[in-house]
Amino acid sequence: MSEPREPKGRAPREEGALRLGTRRSKLAMAQSGLVADAVSRVTGRPVELVEITTYGDVSREHLAQIGGTGVFVTALRDALLRGEVDFAVHSLKDLPTAQPEGLVLAAVPEREDPRDVIVARDALKFADLPRGARIGTGAPRRMAQLNAYARSHGLDIETVPIRGNIDTRIGYVRSGELDAVVLAAAGLNRIARIDEVTDFLSVDTVLPAPGQGALAIECVADNADLIAALAELDDPFTRAAVTAERSLLAALEAGCSAPVGALADLLADGQIVKEMRLRGVVGTADGQTLVQLSTTGPVPETHDQAMALGRELAAEMLAKGAAGLMGERAH
């Protein structure tokens, strides 16, 4: 088989360098840069970033309209399968729940802060926003939970669908077009802009997207040496937690733009970890109806055990009517 060709217009790669496929956004480049440094440390090889444009980057439609599932990852996966890059870094919450043939999730590094945050005008907290405040977010999941919280606490807010990178979204607040926007804490941490946050949303108020705050490092399944090297970056608890969360999402047959929140965490007695708790929520975007449940079980020691925890909670949520609340189903 001939050697894969370098992407058109790029200089030949450095001798022995590993090619890391990444989206072009500032956040994706920052995330990939962190992973590149870590991979260089464990392999002793230089890593070069190969920028790839995905459909989700060029489309201006809202995620719910374009389907959400896979729009930020398909081009990266195609580049892996064509041999144009050696491995790719994704925001794990963007990954479809089904793993494609020929690729393997080689590592899930330790998770960043999974919470959502508010960036509001005049340094306002969520609870202090004025009546009629306009809050921007691209996620039906966030809309459902924010509107539900507002209803139950007597707040008068309007959630506004938006798209765009972090600069664009915060720009809506700076320009006065919106009173606040909701973003992921992890992303702002990774680009060193966490000081712009005016309020951290408790996971008791807004459960994050399944896998939020975690990264996924993917490579081809037949590269055993690279898989073994990347595995050194894997965090077993983070992998177990996101596996349970994504199992819930898959069992609900929901895409990554559906209004589903999930978070798995450890329950400890002092220094002794006792159980894993998995919380899930599905709701209508207006917040009028939510199905929110949790389950606990032994800390998963295997992939199958983590999957089982997610399926168990999904079954309970479906029995409570969750299926009727999801506007977007996986195809």
N, C-alpha and C positions, 0 to 999 in steps of 0.2 A: 504494500500500500504506500502511495506517495506521501511525502511529508505535507501536513496542512499548510496552506499558503497564509502568509501574513495578511491581516485585513488591509484592503486597498488604501494607499496613502500613508501607511505607517512605516516607520523605519524598522529595519530588521531588529528582532528582539535580542537583548543581551544574552551572551552565551550562558546557558544553564538557567535562564530566568523562567519562572513560572508565570503564566498569563492569567490574570484574575479578571473575569468579566463583571462589569458593573454598569448600572444605570448612570446617566450623566448628571443627575441632579446634585446640588451641593451636599445634601444629606447623604445620598447614596455614595458619593465619592469619599465623604468623611468616614462613613461606616466601613467602606472597602479599604480605606487607608489603614484603619485600625487593624483590620484582619490581615492585610498584607504585611504589616510589621510583625504581627504574631506568627504568621506562617514563615516569614524569613527567619525568625528566632528558632523555630522548631526544625526547620529543614536546612538552615544554613545557605539557602539559595535566595537570590534577589527575586522580587515579585514586581511585575509591571502591571499597571491597570489598563485594561482594554475597555474603552467606553462604548456602550451599546444603547441605542435608542429603542425603547419599547413602545407598543401601541398606546399604553396608558400615559406615556409622556407627551405624545403628540395630539391625542384626542382632547377636545375641549368639552366633551359631553360629561355629564355627571356619572359617577361610577355605577349608580343603579341603572342608568340607561345603557351603558356599554357592557354591562354584565358583571364587571368587577373581577370575576374569577380568572386569574392568570394574565390579566392585561399588562401587568408590570414584570412578568417573569418569562413569558413564552419566548421572546427574542433571545434572552440569556440562555435558556435551555436549548434552543436551536443552535446557538453558537457552540455550546458544549458538545452537542451531538455531532456537529460538523468538524470538531477538532480545532476550532478557531481560538478557543480559550481552554485552559486546563481545569479551572474551577470558577465558580460564580458565588457571589454573595447576594442574598436577598433579605429584605425585611420579612421575617417569617410569617407575619400576619397576611402578607400578600400571596403566599403560596396556596394553590389549590390543595385540597386534602388528599387527593390521589397522587401517589408517587409515580412518575412516568417510567416506562420501561427503559432501561439503559442508563439511568441516573440513580445516584444514591445520596441521601442526606448524610454527609460525612461527619459533620459537627454542628452542634448547637452550643455556642459559647454561653458563658454566664449572662443571665438576663439583666438588662438595664431596668430602671424604674418603669413599671408597666402602667402607671397612672396617666389619666388625661389631665390636662391643665387648661386654665383660662388665661388668655392675654386680653386684658380689658383696658378701656380708656380710663384715665385718671386713677390708675392703680386700684381699680375697684375689685372687690371680691364678688364671687357669683351671687351670694345672697344679698349683696348691696346694690346690684344693678337696678337702675330706675325702671318704673313701670313702662312696659312696651319696648324694653331693650331688645335690640336685634343681635342675635348670636349666630355667627357663621360656623358651619361645619359641613363636611362632605359625607358624613357617615349617618345613615338612618339609625344605627345603633345608638349613637350619641343623641340624636334628636329624640328618640323614644324615651331614653332615660332622663334627659334634661327636662323634657316636657312633663314627664310623670312626676319628677321631683318638684317642679314648679307648681303643678296642680295641687300636690299634697301639702305644700308649704305656703300657698297663697301668693306665689310670685307670678308676675305678668310678663312673659317673655315671648319673643318670636324667633324661632329657629329658621335660618336662611341657608339653603344649600349653596356651597361654594366649591370651587376647584382651585388648584394652583399649588405652588411650592410654599415653603414657610415664609419667604419674603413677601410673596403675593398676599398670603392670608393675613399676616400681621399688618401689611399695608392697608388693608380694608379698615382696620382700627385706627391707624395713624391718620388716615385721610378723613375719618369721621363717617365713612359709609356704614360701618358697623360699630356697635358698642363693644363687642367682644368676639373673639374666635376661640374655638377649642382645638387644641393640638395635643400630640403625645409628648409626655415629658422626656422620653428616651431620645427622640429626635433633637429636641432643643439641647439636651445634655451633650449629645454627640457633636453638635456644631458650636458648642460653648455659648449658647444664648439662653440658658436657663434663668438668667437674671431678669429676663423680660417677662417672666411669668408673674401674674398678679394673684393667682389662686391655684392651689393643687386640689383637684377633685378627689375626694375619698372614693375608694372602690365600693364603699357602701352606697354612694350616690350614683356613680357611673362605673359599671364594670367595663374593663377594657375589651378590645377585640381579642379573640383567641390568638395567642402567640405574640401579642403586642409587647414591644420592648426587647424581643429576642431576634437574633440574626440566624440565618440558615446558610451553611456553607455546603455547596453541592458540587459533585464531580461525576465523571462517568464511572459506571459500576465495575469496569474491568481494569481500572488503574489501582491495583492493590497497594502499591508503595505509597501513592499519594493519599489514598484513603487512610492508611495507617498513620501517616504523618499528621493529617488533618484531625484525626481522632484525638490527638493530644490536646486540642482546643475544646473538646466537648465537655460540657458541664452536666453530669448525670441528673441532678435535680431539675435543672432547667429543661432538659430533654423530656423527663418524665412529666413535668407540669404541662408543657406545651403539647405533648402527645395526648394527654387527657383532654385538654381544651379543644384540640383539633378533632379528636374522636367525637366529642359532643357535637361539634359543627357538622361533621360528616354524617353522623346519625340523624341529625335534623334535616339532612339533605339540603343544606343552605350554602349559598355562595359567600365569598368573603365580603360582599357588599350588603348582605342581608342584615337585619337589625338584631344580631346575636352578640351578646357579650359573654365572656367566660374568663375565669381566673382560678388557677389551682395554686394553693399555698400549703405550707406545712403547719401543723398544729403541734406545739411542743409543750411539755411539762417541765419547766425549768430548762435544763440543757439537753433534755431527752426528747427527741422527735418521736411523736406518737403516731400521727396519722397525716394523710393528705386530705385537704378539703377542696372540693371543686364546686364553684358557684357558677350558675348560668342564668341568663336572662334573654327573653325574646319579647318584643313589644311592637305595637303600632307606632308609627312615627309621631302621631299627635300625643302619645303618652297616655291615652285613655285606657289602654289595656296592656298589662304586663304579665308575663308568666315568669316568675323569678323563684328558683329553687336551689338547694345545695345538697350535696351528699358527701360523706366522709368514708374513708377506707384506709387500709394499711398503705404505707408509703410504697408505691410500685417499685418492684425490683426488676421487672421485665417490661418490654414494649407491650406485650399482650395484657399485662395487668393494668397498665396506664390506659390502654384502649378500652378495657372493660369498664373502668371508672367513668369514662366519658359516655359510653353507650348506656350505662345504668341511669345516669342523670338525664340523658336525652329521652329515654323511655318514659321517665316520670314527667318530663316537661311536655312531651307529646300527649300523654294521657290527660294533662291539664289544659290542652287546647293550643299548644304552641304552633302546630302546623298551620293553623288558620291565620296566624299573625305575621307570617313571613311573605313579603311581597315578591321575593326573588328566590327561585329554586334552582338548584344546580342542574345542568344539562348533561 
